[in-house]
């Protein structure tokens, strides 16, 4: 099993959900995030939660996390590139890490049955 973390543009979340649904990935955790990469963010005056902030160097992003079967990772990554890439700075990143085990708290199921 692999944990796949997506840091994406907020407007790409619906496309991500469609891709994950094609692989019957039912569990997803989505978090609103702020960050910057090589572009160092925006330095203009910005409005963050109703407060005007100057020299904000963080850009709004979405962080989505899923756990998938090993055999699905490469296919999902290819679809992400095809469908979420705009070819410009700020498209985001995908982090893939190994998961040793998982347990569903309600039933005690472990491994692939728990995801």
Chimera marker file (.cmm) of the C-alpha trace (Angstrom):
<marker_set name="trace">
<marker id="1" x="0.000" y="0.000" z="0.000" r="1" g="1" b="0" radius="0.5"/>
<marker id="2" x="1.072" y="3.561" z="-0.706" r="1" g="1" b="0" radius="0.5"/>
<marker id="3" x="0.020" y="6.870" z="0.778" r="1" g="1" b="0" radius="0.5"/>
<marker id="4" x="-0.303" y="9.466" z="-1.970" r="1" g="1" b="0" radius="0.5"/>
<marker id="5" x="-0.377" y="13.131" z="-0.959" r="1" g="1" b="0" radius="0.5"/>
<marker id="6" x="-1.418" y="15.702" z="-3.536" r="1" g="1" b="0" radius="0.5"/>
<marker id="7" x="-0.673" y="19.404" z="-3.139" r="1" g="1" b="0" radius="0.5"/>
<marker id="8" x="-2.748" y="20.964" z="-5.917" r="1" g="1" b="0" radius="0.5"/>
<marker id="9" x="-4.422" y="24.133" z="-7.114" r="1" g="1" b="0" radius="0.5"/>
<marker id="10" x="-7.853" y="24.517" z="-5.443" r="1" g="1" b="0" radius="0.5"/>
<marker id="11" x="-9.637" y="24.577" z="-8.817" r="1" g="1" b="0" radius="0.5"/>
<marker id="12" x="-8.246" y="21.108" z="-9.657" r="1" g="1" b="0" radius="0.5"/>
<marker id="13" x="-9.904" y="19.269" z="-6.741" r="1" g="1" b="0" radius="0.5"/>
<marker id="14" x="-12.963" y="18.174" z="-8.724" r="1" g="1" b="0" radius="0.5"/>
<marker id="15" x="-10.772" y="16.680" z="-11.476" r="1" g="1" b="0" radius="0.5"/>
<marker id="16" x="-8.734" y="14.857" z="-8.819" r="1" g="1" b="0" radius="0.5"/>
<marker id="17" x="-11.902" y="13.393" z="-7.300" r="1" g="1" b="0" radius="0.5"/>
<marker id="18" x="-13.030" y="12.122" z="-10.720" r="1" g="1" b="0" radius="0.5"/>
<marker id="19" x="-9.657" y="10.419" z="-11.292" r="1" g="1" b="0" radius="0.5"/>
<marker id="20" x="-9.685" y="8.779" z="-7.856" r="1" g="1" b="0" radius="0.5"/>
<marker id="21" x="-13.277" y="7.651" z="-8.365" r="1" g="1" b="0" radius="0.5"/>
<marker id="22" x="-12.228" y="5.834" z="-11.572" r="1" g="1" b="0" radius="0.5"/>
<marker id="23" x="-10.015" y="3.646" z="-9.362" r="1" g="1" b="0" radius="0.5"/>
<marker id="24" x="-12.766" y="3.167" z="-6.754" r="1" g="1" b="0" radius="0.5"/>
<marker id="25" x="-10.765" y="5.020" z="-4.135" r="1" g="1" b="0" radius="0.5"/>
<marker id="26" x="-13.440" y="5.894" z="-1.621" r="1" g="1" b="0" radius="0.5"/>
<marker id="27" x="-11.366" y="7.308" z="1.199" r="1" g="1" b="0" radius="0.5"/>
<marker id="28" x="-9.863" y="10.753" z="0.782" r="1" g="1" b="0" radius="0.5"/>
<marker id="29" x="-8.814" y="13.404" z="3.268" r="1" g="1" b="0" radius="0.5"/>
<marker id="30" x="-8.822" y="16.973" z="1.967" r="1" g="1" b="0" radius="0.5"/>
<marker id="31" x="-7.264" y="19.915" z="3.768" r="1" g="1" b="0" radius="0.5"/>
<marker id="32" x="-7.083" y="23.575" z="2.850" r="1" g="1" b="0" radius="0.5"/>
<marker id="33" x="-3.440" y="24.607" z="2.870" r="1" g="1" b="0" radius="0.5"/>
<marker id="34" x="-1.197" y="27.581" z="2.191" r="1" g="1" b="0" radius="0.5"/>
<marker id="35" x="2.302" y="27.281" z="0.791" r="1" g="1" b="0" radius="0.5"/>
<marker id="36" x="4.862" y="28.232" z="-1.778" r="1" g="1" b="0" radius="0.5"/>
<marker id="37" x="7.454" y="26.485" z="-3.855" r="1" g="1" b="0" radius="0.5"/>
<marker id="38" x="10.115" y="27.704" z="-6.235" r="1" g="1" b="0" radius="0.5"/>
<marker id="39" x="7.962" y="30.655" z="-7.266" r="1" g="1" b="0" radius="0.5"/>
<marker id="40" x="8.181" y="31.986" z="-3.661" r="1" g="1" b="0" radius="0.5"/>
<marker id="41" x="4.502" y="32.824" z="-3.610" r="1" g="1" b="0" radius="0.5"/>
<marker id="42" x="2.736" y="36.080" z="-4.206" r="1" g="1" b="0" radius="0.5"/>
<marker id="43" x="4.090" y="39.341" z="-2.833" r="1" g="1" b="0" radius="0.5"/>
<marker id="44" x="0.968" y="41.376" z="-3.607" r="1" g="1" b="0" radius="0.5"/>
<marker id="45" x="-1.582" y="42.500" z="-1.062" r="1" g="1" b="0" radius="0.5"/>
<marker id="46" x="-3.950" y="39.586" z="-0.486" r="1" g="1" b="0" radius="0.5"/>
<marker id="47" x="-7.203" y="38.924" z="1.310" r="1" g="1" b="0" radius="0.5"/>
<marker id="48" x="-6.928" y="35.939" z="3.658" r="1" g="1" b="0" radius="0.5"/>
<marker id="49" x="-10.071" y="35.021" z="5.595" r="1" g="1" b="0" radius="0.5"/>
<marker id="50" x="-11.331" y="38.577" z="5.352" r="1" g="1" b="0" radius="0.5"/>
<marker id="51" x="-8.090" y="40.160" z="6.539" r="1" g="1" b="0" radius="0.5"/>
<marker id="52" x="-5.945" y="42.196" z="4.158" r="1" g="1" b="0" radius="0.5"/>
<marker id="53" x="-2.368" y="40.920" z="4.379" r="1" g="1" b="0" radius="0.5"/>
<marker id="54" x="0.600" y="42.567" z="2.644" r="1" g="1" b="0" radius="0.5"/>
<marker id="55" x="3.617" y="40.659" z="1.318" r="1" g="1" b="0" radius="0.5"/>
<marker id="56" x="1.909" y="37.322" z="1.680" r="1" g="1" b="0" radius="0.5"/>
<marker id="57" x="4.303" y="34.744" z="0.261" r="1" g="1" b="0" radius="0.5"/>
<marker id="58" x="1.929" y="31.809" z="0.622" r="1" g="1" b="0" radius="0.5"/>
<marker id="59" x="-0.503" y="30.668" z="-2.046" r="1" g="1" b="0" radius="0.5"/>
<marker id="60" x="-3.774" y="28.808" z="-1.348" r="1" g="1" b="0" radius="0.5"/>
<marker id="61" x="-3.508" y="25.099" z="-2.137" r="1" g="1" b="0" radius="0.5"/>
<marker id="62" x="-5.432" y="21.915" z="-1.442" r="1" g="1" b="0" radius="0.5"/>
<marker id="63" x="-3.789" y="18.928" z="0.215" r="1" g="1" b="0" radius="0.5"/>
<marker id="64" x="-5.498" y="15.621" z="-0.522" r="1" g="1" b="0" radius="0.5"/>
<marker id="65" x="-4.367" y="12.293" z="0.917" r="1" g="1" b="0" radius="0.5"/>
<marker id="66" x="-5.317" y="8.768" z="-0.130" r="1" g="1" b="0" radius="0.5"/>
<marker id="67" x="-4.042" y="5.261" z="0.482" r="1" g="1" b="0" radius="0.5"/>
<marker id="68" x="-3.985" y="3.080" z="-2.627" r="1" g="1" b="0" radius="0.5"/>
<marker id="69" x="-2.862" y="-0.358" z="-3.703" r="1" g="1" b="0" radius="0.5"/>
<marker id="70" x="0.703" y="-0.502" z="-5.020" r="1" g="1" b="0" radius="0.5"/>
<marker id="71" x="-0.397" y="-1.554" z="-8.497" r="1" g="1" b="0" radius="0.5"/>
<marker id="72" x="-2.569" y="1.572" z="-8.955" r="1" g="1" b="0" radius="0.5"/>
<marker id="73" x="0.049" y="4.216" z="-8.129" r="1" g="1" b="0" radius="0.5"/>
<marker id="74" x="1.702" y="4.592" z="-11.552" r="1" g="1" b="0" radius="0.5"/>
<marker id="75" x="-1.634" y="4.710" z="-13.383" r="1" g="1" b="0" radius="0.5"/>
<marker id="76" x="-2.958" y="7.362" z="-11.002" r="1" g="1" b="0" radius="0.5"/>
<marker id="77" x="0.213" y="9.450" z="-11.303" r="1" g="1" b="0" radius="0.5"/>
<marker id="78" x="-0.020" y="9.354" z="-15.109" r="1" g="1" b="0" radius="0.5"/>
<marker id="79" x="-3.655" y="10.499" z="-14.998" r="1" g="1" b="0" radius="0.5"/>
<marker id="80" x="-2.792" y="13.264" z="-12.549" r="1" g="1" b="0" radius="0.5"/>
<marker id="81" x="-0.106" y="14.577" z="-14.883" r="1" g="1" b="0" radius="0.5"/>
<marker id="82" x="-2.401" y="14.383" z="-17.918" r="1" g="1" b="0" radius="0.5"/>
<marker id="83" x="-5.375" y="16.060" z="-16.262" r="1" g="1" b="0" radius="0.5"/>
<marker id="84" x="-4.041" y="18.451" z="-13.613" r="1" g="1" b="0" radius="0.5"/>
<marker id="85" x="-0.932" y="19.891" z="-15.252" r="1" g="1" b="0" radius="0.5"/>
<marker id="86" x="-1.258" y="23.393" z="-16.665" r="1" g="1" b="0" radius="0.5"/>
<marker id="87" x="2.419" y="23.545" z="-17.580" r="1" g="1" b="0" radius="0.5"/>
<marker id="88" x="2.987" y="26.586" z="-15.385" r="1" g="1" b="0" radius="0.5"/>
<marker id="89" x="4.699" y="27.122" z="-12.052" r="1" g="1" b="0" radius="0.5"/>
<marker id="90" x="2.431" y="26.329" z="-9.114" r="1" g="1" b="0" radius="0.5"/>
<marker id="91" x="0.740" y="23.177" z="-10.410" r="1" g="1" b="0" radius="0.5"/>
<marker id="92" x="1.748" y="21.382" z="-7.212" r="1" g="1" b="0" radius="0.5"/>
<marker id="93" x="3.453" y="18.190" z="-6.118" r="1" g="1" b="0" radius="0.5"/>
<marker id="94" x="2.596" y="14.572" z="-5.410" r="1" g="1" b="0" radius="0.5"/>
<marker id="95" x="4.329" y="12.673" z="-2.617" r="1" g="1" b="0" radius="0.5"/>
<marker id="96" x="4.240" y="8.871" z="-2.506" r="1" g="1" b="0" radius="0.5"/>
<marker id="97" x="5.245" y="6.967" z="0.613" r="1" g="1" b="0" radius="0.5"/>
<marker id="98" x="4.946" y="3.378" z="1.800" r="1" g="1" b="0" radius="0.5"/>
<marker id="99" x="2.334" y="2.302" z="4.306" r="1" g="1" b="0" radius="0.5"/>
<marker id="100" x="3.282" y="-0.700" z="6.419" r="1" g="1" b="0" radius="0.5"/>
<marker id="101" x="-0.190" y="-1.438" z="7.743" r="1" g="1" b="0" radius="0.5"/>
<marker id="102" x="-3.641" y="0.046" z="8.210" r="1" g="1" b="0" radius="0.5"/>
<marker id="103" x="-6.482" y="-0.868" z="10.568" r="1" g="1" b="0" radius="0.5"/>
<marker id="104" x="-10.158" y="0.049" z="10.345" r="1" g="1" b="0" radius="0.5"/>
<marker id="105" x="-11.051" y="1.065" z="13.881" r="1" g="1" b="0" radius="0.5"/>
<marker id="106" x="-14.724" y="0.016" z="13.656" r="1" g="1" b="0" radius="0.5"/>
<marker id="107" x="-14.066" y="-3.604" z="12.635" r="1" g="1" b="0" radius="0.5"/>
<marker id="108" x="-10.406" y="-4.229" z="13.371" r="1" g="1" b="0" radius="0.5"/>
<marker id="109" x="-9.813" y="-5.229" z="9.731" r="1" g="1" b="0" radius="0.5"/>
<marker id="110" x="-6.206" y="-4.818" z="8.635" r="1" g="1" b="0" radius="0.5"/>
<marker id="111" x="-4.309" y="-4.403" z="5.391" r="1" g="1" b="0" radius="0.5"/>
<marker id="112" x="-6.015" y="-4.091" z="2.009" r="1" g="1" b="0" radius="0.5"/>
<marker id="113" x="-9.403" y="-4.964" z="3.505" r="1" g="1" b="0" radius="0.5"/>
<marker id="114" x="-9.185" y="-1.844" z="5.670" r="1" g="1" b="0" radius="0.5"/>
<marker id="115" x="-8.756" y="0.560" z="2.787" r="1" g="1" b="0" radius="0.5"/>
<link id1="1" id2="2" r="1" g="1" b="0" radius="0.2"/>
<link id1="2" id2="3" r="1" g="1" b="0" radius="0.2"/>
<link id1="3" id2="4" r="1" g="1" b="0" radius="0.2"/>
<link id1="4" id2="5" r="1" g="1" b="0" radius="0.2"/>
<link id1="5" id2="6" r="1" g="1" b="0" radius="0.2"/>
<link id1="6" id2="7" r="1" g="1" b="0" radius="0.2"/>
<link id1="7" id2="8" r="1" g="1" b="0" radius="0.2"/>
<link id1="8" id2="9" r="1" g="1" b="0" radius="0.2"/>
<link id1="9" id2="10" r="1" g="1" b="0" radius="0.2"/>
<link id1="10" id2="11" r="1" g="1" b="0" radius="0.2"/>
<link id1="11" id2="12" r="1" g="1" b="0" radius="0.2"/>
<link id1="12" id2="13" r="1" g="1" b="0" radius="0.2"/>
<link id1="13" id2="14" r="1" g="1" b="0" radius="0.2"/>
<link id1="14" id2="15" r="1" g="1" b="0" radius="0.2"/>
<link id1="15" id2="16" r="1" g="1" b="0" radius="0.2"/>
<link id1="16" id2="17" r="1" g="1" b="0" radius="0.2"/>
<link id1="17" id2="18" r="1" g="1" b="0" radius="0.2"/>
<link id1="18" id2="19" r="1" g="1" b="0" radius="0.2"/>
<link id1="19" id2="20" r="1" g="1" b="0" radius="0.2"/>
<link id1="20" id2="21" r="1" g="1" b="0" radius="0.2"/>
<link id1="21" id2="22" r="1" g="1" b="0" radius="0.2"/>
<link id1="22" id2="23" r="1" g="1" b="0" radius="0.2"/>
<link id1="23" id2="24" r="1" g="1" b="0" radius="0.2"/>
<link id1="24" id2="25" r="1" g="1" b="0" radius="0.2"/>
<link id1="25" id2="26" r="1" g="1" b="0" radius="0.2"/>
<link id1="26" id2="27" r="1" g="1" b="0" radius="0.2"/>
<link id1="27" id2="28" r="1" g="1" b="0" radius="0.2"/>
<link id1="28" id2="29" r="1" g="1" b="0" radius="0.2"/>
<link id1="29" id2="30" r="1" g="1" b="0" radius="0.2"/>
<link id1="30" id2="31" r="1" g="1" b="0" radius="0.2"/>
<link id1="31" id2="32" r="1" g="1" b="0" radius="0.2"/>
<link id1="32" id2="33" r="1" g="1" b="0" radius="0.2"/>
<link id1="33" id2="34" r="1" g="1" b="0" radius="0.2"/>
<link id1="34" id2="35" r="1" g="1" b="0" radius="0.2"/>
<link id1="35" id2="36" r="1" g="1" b="0" radius="0.2"/>
<link id1="36" id2="37" r="1" g="1" b="0" radius="0.2"/>
<link id1="37" id2="38" r="1" g="1" b="0" radius="0.2"/>
<link id1="38" id2="39" r="1" g="1" b="0" radius="0.2"/>
<link id1="39" id2="40" r="1" g="1" b="0" radius="0.2"/>
<link id1="40" id2="41" r="1" g="1" b="0" radius="0.2"/>
<link id1="41" id2="42" r="1" g="1" b="0" radius="0.2"/>
<link id1="42" id2="43" r="1" g="1" b="0" radius="0.2"/>
<link id1="43" id2="44" r="1" g="1" b="0" radius="0.2"/>
<link id1="44" id2="45" r="1" g="1" b="0" radius="0.2"/>
<link id1="45" id2="46" r="1" g="1" b="0" radius="0.2"/>
<link id1="46" id2="47" r="1" g="1" b="0" radius="0.2"/>
<link id1="47" id2="48" r="1" g="1" b="0" radius="0.2"/>
<link id1="48" id2="49" r="1" g="1" b="0" radius="0.2"/>
<link id1="49" id2="50" r="1" g="1" b="0" radius="0.2"/>
<link id1="50" id2="51" r="1" g="1" b="0" radius="0.2"/>
<link id1="51" id2="52" r="1" g="1" b="0" radius="0.2"/>
<link id1="52" id2="53" r="1" g="1" b="0" radius="0.2"/>
<link id1="53" id2="54" r="1" g="1" b="0" radius="0.2"/>
<link id1="54" id2="55" r="1" g="1" b="0" radius="0.2"/>
<link id1="55" id2="56" r="1" g="1" b="0" radius="0.2"/>
<link id1="56" id2="57" r="1" g="1" b="0" radius="0.2"/>
<link id1="57" id2="58" r="1" g="1" b="0" radius="0.2"/>
<link id1="58" id2="59" r="1" g="1" b="0" radius="0.2"/>
<link id1="59" id2="60" r="1" g="1" b="0" radius="0.2"/>
<link id1="60" id2="61" r="1" g="1" b="0" radius="0.2"/>
<link id1="61" id2="62" r="1" g="1" b="0" radius="0.2"/>
<link id1="62" id2="63" r="1" g="1" b="0" radius="0.2"/>
<link id1="63" id2="64" r="1" g="1" b="0" radius="0.2"/>
<link id1="64" id2="65" r="1" g="1" b="0" radius="0.2"/>
<link id1="65" id2="66" r="1" g="1" b="0" radius="0.2"/>
<link id1="66" id2="67" r="1" g="1" b="0" radius="0.2"/>
<link id1="67" id2="68" r="1" g="1" b="0" radius="0.2"/>
<link id1="68" id2="69" r="1" g="1" b="0" radius="0.2"/>
<link id1="69" id2="70" r="1" g="1" b="0" radius="0.2"/>
<link id1="70" id2="71" r="1" g="1" b="0" radius="0.2"/>
<link id1="71" id2="72" r="1" g="1" b="0" radius="0.2"/>
<link id1="72" id2="73" r="1" g="1" b="0" radius="0.2"/>
<link id1="73" id2="74" r="1" g="1" b="0" radius="0.2"/>
<link id1="74" id2="75" r="1" g="1" b="0" radius="0.2"/>
<link id1="75" id2="76" r="1" g="1" b="0" radius="0.2"/>
<link id1="76" id2="77" r="1" g="1" b="0" radius="0.2"/>
<link id1="77" id2="78" r="1" g="1" b="0" radius="0.2"/>
<link id1="78" id2="79" r="1" g="1" b="0" radius="0.2"/>
<link id1="79" id2="80" r="1" g="1" b="0" radius="0.2"/>
<link id1="80" id2="81" r="1" g="1" b="0" radius="0.2"/>
<link id1="81" id2="82" r="1" g="1" b="0" radius="0.2"/>
<link id1="82" id2="83" r="1" g="1" b="0" radius="0.2"/>
<link id1="83" id2="84" r="1" g="1" b="0" radius="0.2"/>
<link id1="84" id2="85" r="1" g="1" b="0" radius="0.2"/>
<link id1="85" id2="86" r="1" g="1" b="0" radius="0.2"/>
<link id1="86" id2="87" r="1" g="1" b="0" radius="0.2"/>
<link id1="87" id2="88" r="1" g="1" b="0" radius="0.2"/>
<link id1="88" id2="89" r="1" g="1" b="0" radius="0.2"/>
<link id1="89" id2="90" r="1" g="1" b="0" radius="0.2"/>
<link id1="90" id2="91" r="1" g="1" b="0" radius="0.2"/>
<link id1="91" id2="92" r="1" g="1" b="0" radius="0.2"/>
<link id1="92" id2="93" r="1" g="1" b="0" radius="0.2"/>
<link id1="93" id2="94" r="1" g="1" b="0" radius="0.2"/>
<link id1="94" id2="95" r="1" g="1" b="0" radius="0.2"/>
<link id1="95" id2="96" r="1" g="1" b="0" radius="0.2"/>
<link id1="96" id2="97" r="1" g="1" b="0" radius="0.2"/>
<link id1="97" id2="98" r="1" g="1" b="0" radius="0.2"/>
<link id1="98" id2="99" r="1" g="1" b="0" radius="0.2"/>
<link id1="99" id2="100" r="1" g="1" b="0" radius="0.2"/>
<link id1="100" id2="101" r="1" g="1" b="0" radius="0.2"/>
<link id1="101" id2="102" r="1" g="1" b="0" radius="0.2"/>
<link id1="102" id2="103" r="1" g="1" b="0" radius="0.2"/>
<link id1="103" id2="104" r="1" g="1" b="0" radius="0.2"/>
<link id1="104" id2="105" r="1" g="1" b="0" radius="0.2"/>
<link id1="105" id2="106" r="1" g="1" b="0" radius="0.2"/>
<link id1="106" id2="107" r="1" g="1" b="0" radius="0.2"/>
<link id1="107" id2="108" r="1" g="1" b="0" radius="0.2"/>
<link id1="108" id2="109" r="1" g="1" b="0" radius="0.2"/>
<link id1="109" id2="110" r="1" g="1" b="0" radius="0.2"/>
<link id1="110" id2="111" r="1" g="1" b="0" radius="0.2"/>
<link id1="111" id2="112" r="1" g="1" b="0" radius="0.2"/>
<link id1="112" id2="113" r="1" g="1" b="0" radius="0.2"/>
<link id1="113" id2="114" r="1" g="1" b="0" radius="0.2"/>
<link id1="114" id2="115" r="1" g="1" b="0" radius="0.2"/>
</marker_set>
